[in-house]
Amino acid sequence: MDFAFDARTEELRARLLAFMDEYVYPAEPVAEDQRALLASPWDTPAVVEELKEQARSQGLWNLFLPDAEHGAGLTNLQYAPLAEITGRSPQLAPTALNCAAPDTGNMEVLAQFGDERQQKQWLEPLLAGEIRSAFAMTEPEVASSDATNITTLIRRDGDEYVVTGRKWYISGAMNPDCKIFIVMGKTDPDGADIRRQQSMVLVPRDTPGVTVKRAMKVFGYEDHSHGGHAEVVFDQARVPVTNLIGEEGGGFAIAQARLGPGRIHHCMRLIGMAERAIELMCRRAVSRDAFGKSLAQQGVVQNWIADARVAVEQLRLLVLKTAWMMDTVGNRGAHTEIQAIKIATPRAVVDILDRAIQLHGAGGVSQDFPLAELYASARTLMLADGPDEVHQRSLARRELKKYL
């Protein structure tokens, strides 16, 4: 692996860093002020649309899609350092670049598995940033860490599928611009192969029988960056059979394909969060005195900052290695590394953010600094895309298999 960024990556990094300094960071307080005046907390502040226009005009749009027909045509290794930069302002930057979850994963699914009609109807407006989307898999009544447990039924009735089930923590669903759900459910609940029972179907938000019941909070926060996390009920919602993505029984495989690149994106954004936390720690440490000397002179603070820098450098190399492997040997060949970054990155970043909060005292848990909200987001990723324990179990079994 060549550890140097290529010319295209360096050029995009320079443009994105300038975009963050000139537009994104100044927009953070503006977005908060505008959101407080909106009729609904889920409406999009005007400054976000302004950021999107600026990003599009500067060619910083849809950078995540490796498919050159639909996106920027970047490899995972090229996109990873750009995702890190956007992680420094996760509430604004990914959305400004049309690179925010869950839309990114949904667009990847439609680009890779959707048919021509599905791409025309849903992928194109998503790529244009005209609509938002949601991915409906997690359920409150079962341990959704094991995707074979899901109970939502997708029953065929003539030329239609009838969707019945209850989902929650469905990211993006509170946003009024969310127009389409990708729903994971069982088309063959009694099938012999438990990994061939699931399918994915497209369910428009305005389909009769679809009810967005409530917003789910995360550590008391309403996650506006993802368009909220909702509880959604599908009560015999009917859609045409042509809304099936791929083939019946292919839902589990599609989900695995969707999650590989998504984990690279999440982990690099987490590293961006950690970098911002380190910056805030250093600024705080040199600006505050306690017990006769600056915080920067306190040994424990120096240890925190040093440990944070070491952790970030280690994580970045591991995630970049994983991105490189995905580009060269595919998701399956990088399976161990993908699981390793999913285990290691949120855990380490949560620890860095926790120390940054401690260094800021009461300010660290306040709305005056981004640390508490960043902590909530990072801690959530120890559950999202599969809990750490699931990845540890799978990775350990893969290691043990070598000795059996």
N, C-alpha and C positions, 0 to 999 in steps of 0.2 A: 504493500500500500504506500502511495506517495502522500505524505502528510501535508504537502503544500496545496493551497487552493489554486485551481486553474484560473486562467485569465478572465473567463466569463463570470466565475463566482466572485472574484475580487472586484470586478466592475459592478456587479449587482450589490455586493456588500457595501461598497462605497456609496452608491446611490441610496440604498436603504438606510444606512446610518445617517446620511444627510436628511433624508425624509423624516426620520424619527426626531432628529434635533429640531428641524424647522417646523414640523407640523404636528407630530403625534404627541410629544411631551407637553407642548403648550396647550393641546386640545384636552388633556385629561381633566383639569379643573373646569373647563368650559362644558364638557360633556356632563359632569356632575351637576353643575348649575342648571343646565338645560333640562336634564332628566327630572329634576325637582319640580319643574313647571309643566311637565307633560300631563295630559289627561290620564294616561295609563303609564305605569312604570316600564311597560314592555314596548312602548313606542320608541322609535329610533331618534335620538337627538340629531338636530340639524347638522351639527358639526361632524357627525360620523359620515353623513352623505357627502359633505365637503371633502373629507379625507379620502373617500372612495374616488371622487372625481380627480383629485390630485394624484392618487396612486395610479389610476388608469392612464392619466396623461403622461406620467413618467415611466410607463412600461413596467410598473411594479404590480402586476395583476395576474391572478391565477398561477403563481409561481410554483405551486405544489404539484401540479399535474405533469407527470413525465411524458404523457402523450402529447406530442408536438401539435397534433391536429386540434386539440382542445385547450392545451395549456402552454406553458413556457418551454416544455421539452427538457426540463432539467432532470438529471439523475438524482437519486436519493442523496448521494454524497454532495452534489452541488447545492441542493435545496437545504440540507441540514443546517449549515451556518446561517442561512437566511431565517430559518425558523427560530434559531436561537435569538437573533436580534429582535424578532417580533415578540418573543417571550418576555422582554423587558417591560412591555406594556400590553399584557394579555387581554385587557378589557377593550382596547381600541385597535392595536396594530393588525392582528390577524383579520379582523372584520374589514378594516380599511383596504387590505390587499386582496380581499375575497378568498382568504386562506384560513377561515375559521371553521373549527369543528362545530357541529357534525356535518356541515355542508361539504367539507373536503372529502370525507369518507363516502358520503352519498354520491358525490360527483364521480369519485373513482369507481364506485360500483356501477353507475350508469354508463360511464365511458367504457368499462371493461366487459360488462355483462348485459347492458341494456340493448334492446333492439332499436332499429332506426326510428320508429314512432315514439318510443319512450325517450330517446335522446332528443328528438325534436320538441316534444311537449314539455319535458322537465329539465333535461341537462342544459339545453341552450339558455333558458332564462336563469338557471342557477349560475352558469358561467358568466352571464352578463350582470350578475348581482341584482337582478330584478326581483327575485323571490328568495326565501329561505326554506329550509327543509328540516326534517327530524328523522331519527332512526329509533324505531320502537322495538326494543327487545326485552329489557329488564322488567320483571314482574314482582309484585309485592308478596304474593302467596307462596313462592317457591324460592329455593336457593339458585338464583340466576347465575351464580358463578359457574354452575354446570349448565351450559346452554341446552343440554338435552332435557332439562327439567321443565322448560317452558310449556305452558298449558294453553296458550291462545290457539284457537282452532281456525284453520282456513279450509272451509268445506266447499267443495265444488257442487254447484247446483246449476246444471245446464251450461249456459255460456257465462256464468258468473261464479265468483268466489264469495262466500259469506264469511266474514271475519268476526269472531267473537272472543273477547278477552279483555283483561285489564293490565295496563302497563303503568310503570311509574319511573320517575327520574328520566323522562324522555326529553333530552336536551334539544332546545330550539323551539319547542312546541308552544311556548307562551308568546313568542314573537308574532305579531299580527301579519307579518310578511311570510310566515311559514305556511306554505300552500300544499306541501306534499309530505306524507309519511312513507318511509320504507318500513314495512311491518314484518317481523319475523314470527312465524307461527308454524303449527304442525298441519300439514296436508295429509299425512299418513301416520296418525298417532299410534297405530298398532303394528307399524312396520317392524320387520325383523332387525334391521340395522338401525340402531338408535341415532346414528349420524346421517341417516337419509330420510328422516321423518319430517324435517323442517324445510320450509320454503320461504321466499321473500316475495311480497306483493306491494305494489304501489297503491296507496290509499289517499286520495285527495282529502284535504282537511275538511272541505265542505260536504263530504259524503254523509248522507243521512245515517244515523247510528254512531257517528263519531262525536264524542264529547270530551273536551278538554276541561277536566273537573277543577283542578286547582294547581297552583304553583308550589313546588317543593323547594324548601329552603336548604341551603348548605351551610352548616354552622351558623345559622341565623341570617346568612346573606342571600339575597336574590341575585343570581348570576346573570347579569344583563349581557355579558359578552357572548354567551352562547344562546341568548334568547330564552333564558330561563330553563327550568327543569320541571316538567309537568306530570301529573297523573292523568292518564288518558284512558277512556273506556271505549271499546269497540263493541257495540251491541247489534249484532247481525248487520254489520256494514257490508253493503254489496258493491263489488267492483267487477269490471269485465275480466274474463280469463286472460285477456291480452295484457293485463297489468302484472302478470307473473314475471318476475325477473329471472332470466335463465330458464331452468327446468324445475319441475316438481322434485323435491328431495335434494335440491342443490343449495339450500339456504345455509347449511353449516359450512360448506366449502367457500361460499361467497363471503361469509362472515370472517373466516380466517384470512382470506385474501385482502379483505378490507382493513383488518387490524394491523397487518404488518407495517405498511407505510405510516399508519396513524400513530404507532408507537414511537417511530423515529421522530415524527412531528412533535408529539407530546414531550418526549424526553429532551429534545433540543430546546423547546420553549421553556421547559423547567430549568435548563441550564441558564437561559436568559434571565429567568426570575432570580436565580441564585446570584448571577452577576450584578443585578440591580441591588440585591440585598447586601452584597459585599460593598458596593459603592456607598450605599446608605450607612452601613456600619462605619466605614472609614470617615465619612463626613461627620457623623455623629461623634465619633471618638475624638476627633481633633477639635471639636467645638464645645465640649463639655468638660468641666472639672469636677472631681470628687476626691475628697480626702487629701487635698493639697496638691494634686497634680491632675493632668488631663487624663481622660479615659484612655487615650491612645498610649499612655505610659503605664497603664495597669497591665500586669503580666497576663491575667486571665483574658483580657480583651485582645491582647496580641496573639494569644493562643487560638482564640476563636477565629480571628481573621486569617491566621496562617493555615489552620485546619480547613477553613472554607476554601481557600485558594487551592490547596492540595486536592481536595475532593472534587472541585470543579474541573481541574485539569485532567484528573483521572477519568471522570465521567465523560468529558468531551471526547477524549481519545477512544473510549469504549463505544460511544454512540457513533462516532465517525467510522470506526472499524466496521460496525454493524451495517451502516449505510453502504459502505463499500462492498461488503459481502453480499448484501441484497442486490446490488447492481451487477455483481460478477457471478454469483452462484445461485441467486434467487432466494425467495423467502424461506423455502424449505431448507436450503443449505445454510441459511443464517438463523435457523430456528433457535439454537442455544443462545446465540448472542442477542436475539430479539428479546428472549425471556430475561436474560441477564440485565439488559438496560432497563426493562420494565420493573425489575426488582430493585435494582441499585439506585436509580436516579431519583424517583420520588422520595425514597427513604432519606437519602443524603440531603436533598434540597429542603425537605421539611426540617431537618436538623439545623441547617444553615439559617433558615428563616426564623426558627425558634430562637436562636441566639441573637439574631438581628433585632427581634422583638424585645428580647431581654435587655439589650444594650440601649434601646430607645425608652425603656421604662414605660410609664403610662402612655406615652405617645405611640409606642409600638402596637398597642391594641386599639388605638383610636382611628377615626376616619381621616386624620390629618396626614397619615402616611399610608402607603399602599401595602405595608407588610402583613397586616392581619388578613386582608382579602387574598393576598398572594398565598399565605399559609393555608387558608381554607381551600383554595384551588389545588395547591400541591398535595395536601393531605387527601383530598378526594381522589387523586390519581393513584393512590395506593389501593383503591377499590375499583375504579373505572378501568375498562378494557381488561377485566379479569383481575381479581384480588391477588396480591403478592403471593399468598399461600398456594394458589392454583399454579402459578408459574414456578414456584419453588418445587412443588410436587412433581411437575412435569420435567423440570430440568434435572432434578435428582434422579428420577427414574431413567432418564436418558444416560446420565453418568453411570449409574449402577449397571445398566444393561451391558456395558463394556466388560463387566467382570462376571457375568452370569453364563 
